[in-house]
Amino acid sequence: MPVWIEAALNGPWTRARQPRMPLTVAELVADGIACARAGAAIIHLHAYDPATGLQNDDPDSYAAIIEGIRAVEDVIVYPTLPFVQSADAFRPGAVEARYAAVEALGRRGLLEWGVVDPGSINLVTLAEAAQAQAGSVYLNPGEHILRGLHLAAEHGFVPSYAIYEPGFLRLGAALARAVPGCPAPVYRFMFSDAFTFGYPPRPYALDAQLRLLADAAPGSPWMVAGLGVDIRPLVAEAVARGGHVRVGLEDAPFGTETPNPALVAEAVALVQQAGGRPATAAEVRQAHPAARPPR
């Protein structure tokens, strides 16, 4: 069975939490190519400003990374969204500003997939909670979710749903059905060993998510992933149930010293041990096509 393997190269952490993550355009291109050669069919990334070390959602940077990777390897490459918290999410123009890079990339025909996170959560680690620290709030108001889905319909890219809590799945499925022309989403179940959201990476938790998916969006593609998580114990479970796998320094426990290509190679070995094989990007597109092919 072909299993999609996604490599999430860096995430929003900065090198303070993930010192091995790629940062510059050149580093991200090189890492994406290496991950593709190791067996990943899908590459996800955050663009950064090398001068400050902070995330910078610049469409030209994203375009350079996407085109740089795809010029060498045939893989699906897609960017993130800006992290929004507090009142910033509700200010005039916030929705348009948040999706500005996605819209620009969509107009250029560079997007096959795109991030749409259908819900909001308190983002706090177990260690922070034990010290009575509040953490932050990751906000995705309904207007933001719908903006992403309408852009997916307009530009033909597949919404990649991060399912942090069960309600994300139910809302995301309902909204995707309500937006005419929206491609069917991919449901990425987010597990964690470090954060308080959702479930730990346990088989009972995967079973619960799959039962809900069967009710809300039967037959939809899904994968196991997370933040601050060792997803390896769920790889065989995912393969046995017909799912897919995401790995990488965005998802891995903080301070992971293993580079992204080695994480992908390990995932490939675990998939093969479970009786699967890594899918090519062409097989992903055939199984779950975007509405429009990339340029």
N, C-alpha and C positions, 0 to 999 in steps of 0.2 A: 504494500500500500504506500503511495506517495504521501509523505508528511511534509507540510510546509514548515520550514525553519526560518524564523525571523531573528535578526540581530539588531538589538537596540544599543547603539554605539556609545551613548554618553548620558543623556538625561539632563535634568535641571540642576544637578548637584554642585557644579563647579568642582575643581580639583581638590577642594578642601575635604570633600567626602569620597570622591573617586579619583585618586591621584593618577591612575593609569589611563583615564579616559582621553580620547582624541579631542582636540580643541580647535585647531586651525582648519581652514578649508583643505589644505594639503594633507594634513593628518587624517581628516575625515574621509577624504577620497581614498587614500592608501588603505585605511582600515576597512572601508566598505568593500574595496576590491579584494582584500585578503579574506574577509568574511565570506564573500561570494565564492571564492575559490575553495574555501573550507567546507562549503555546503549550504550556505544561507541563500534562499530565494528572495528574501525580503529584507530590506535595510531601512531602519528608522533612526532619525537623528535630530539633534538640536544644534543650531548654528550659534557660534560664540564670537564675541569681540576679543581677539587675542590680547589687545592692549589692556583690557580690564579684567579678563577672565570671566565675564558675565555673559549670559545668554543674550543674543542679539538676533531678533527674528527679521533679518533683512532678506527680501526675496532674491536679490542678486547673489548673495552668499549661498542661499539654498539652491539656486539655479546652477551655480558653479559646482557645487557638490554633487547634485543629481546628475548633471551632464558629465562630470568628471568620472564618476563611477560607471555610468552606463556606456561611456565611450569605450570602456575596456571589458566590462562584464554585463551580460544581460540579466539584470535583476530589477525588481520593483524597489524603488527608493522613495521614501516619503518623509516630510518634515513634521514637526510638532506644532503646537499652538503656544502662544504666550501664557504663562501662568498668571491667573488673575485672582486676587483676593480682596476682601473688604469692600468698601464703597466704590472702588475703581470699576467693578463689574457693572455698575448701574449708572455711571455717568453718561451724559449725552455723547454719542459717537463711539462708545466703548465696543459695541458689537462690530462695527465696521473696522475699527482699528485692530481689533484682535484677529480678524480674518483677512487683513490686508495682504499679507504675504501669500496666504493660500489662494486668494482671488487672483493675485498677480501671476502666480505659478500656473493656476488653472487656465488663465487667458493665454499663456505661452504653450499650453498643451503638455506640461511637464508632470502632471499629477496622475498617477494611477490609483493611489490610495490617499486618504487624508484623515487626520485625527478629528473625531467628534466624540466628546465624553458626555454621555447623557445623564448628568447628575452632579451633585455637589457633596463634598465630604469634609469632615474635620480631619486634617492631616497631621497626626501626632504619633511619635514613636512610643512604644511601650516604656522605654527608659524615661522619656520626657513625662509621660503620664504618671509614672511612679514618683516623680519629683514634683508633681502638681503643676507642671508646665502646660500651657494651653496649646502650644503648637500653632498651626495656621489653618485657614479654611480655603479649600480649593473650590472655586465657584464656577459653575456652569449654569447660569440662569436659562430658563426655557427659550428666551429670545436668542441666546448664543447657540444653543443646540439646533434650533430651527434654521438659523443662518448657515451653519455648517451643512445641514442636510439640503437646503436649497442650493447652496454652491455645489454640492455633490451632484445634484440633479442637473444643474446648469452646465457643469464642466465634465461630468461623466466619471468622477472618481468614486472609488469604493469607500464608504465610511468605515474607519477602524474604531470600534467602540471599546473603550476601557471600562470593564464592568467591575467597579470597586465594591458595589453593594447590590443585592438582588433587585432593588427598585430601579437601578440603572438599566437593567435588562428589560424590565417591563415597560418603562417609559421610552427607552430607545426603540424597542420593537413597535410600539404604538405610533410614535412620531414618524418613523421611517415609512410605515404604511400610509401615513396621512399626507406625505409630501409627494406629489405626482412626479414620476420619472426618477425618483431617488434609487440608485443602485442598492441592492440588498447589503446590509452591513456584515462585517466580520465581528464576532463577539470574542473579546479577549478577556478571559477571567483573570482578575487581579488578586493574587494571593500575597500574603506577607508573613515573614517571621519577625519583622522589626516594627511594623506599624500596627495600629489598632483597627484599621478598616477591614471589613470583609472577613475572610476566612484564612486560617493557616493552610499551608500546602498539604492537605490530607485527602485521602480518597473519599471520605464521607462528604467533604466539602465540594469536591468535583461532582459527585453524584447529585448533590442538592442543586448545583448550578445547572446541570444537564437536565434534570427533571423540569426545572423552571423554563429553560430554553425550549424544551419539547412542547410546553404549553403555550409560550408566548411567541416563538418564532421557529416552528418545527423545520428541521432540515437545514438550518443555517450553519455555516462554517464557524468553528471556534478554535481557540488555542489557550493554552495555559501560559501564564506570565505572572508579573507582580512587581512589587517594589521592595527592596530590602529582603529578598527571598532567595533561598536555594531551591530552585524549581526541579532539580534533578529527581527527587523522589516521585514526582508526578509524571515524568516523561513516559514511562512504560504504561501507566494508567491512561494517559492521553492517547497513546498509540492504539491501545486495546479498544478504546471507545470511539475511534475514528476521528480524533482531534489532531491538533497541531501544536507547535512549541515555539516560544520566544525565549531567548537568552540574551545576555549582553550586560555591559557595565551600567546601563540605566537601571536594570532590574536586580542586579546582584547585590549581596550584602556589602555595606559600605566598607571601603578599604580593600576591596578585592584586588589581589596582585596578578591574577590571571588575565591576560589580554583578550580582547574580543575574539580574534580568530581561534584561539585555543578553546574558548567557551563554546564556539560553534562546533569545532571539531569534536569536543566531548559530547555535545548534544547529538551530533550525527552518529557517534558510536552507540549512544544509549538508544536512539531510534532504531538502529540496525539490530541491536540486541533484543529489542522488543518485537522484531519481525517487520519493521517498516523500512523505508528508504527515503532519503531526502528528495523532495520534489524540486524540479527546476522551476524557474520563473514562468516558463511557457506552460508548464502543467498547472501552476497556480492560476494563471490567466484563463486557461481553458476550463478549469473547474469552477472559477468564480470571476468572470470577466468584468472589467470596468465597462461603462457604457461607451467609452471612446478609447481607442488605443493610444499609447503615448507617441509623441513626435520624436 
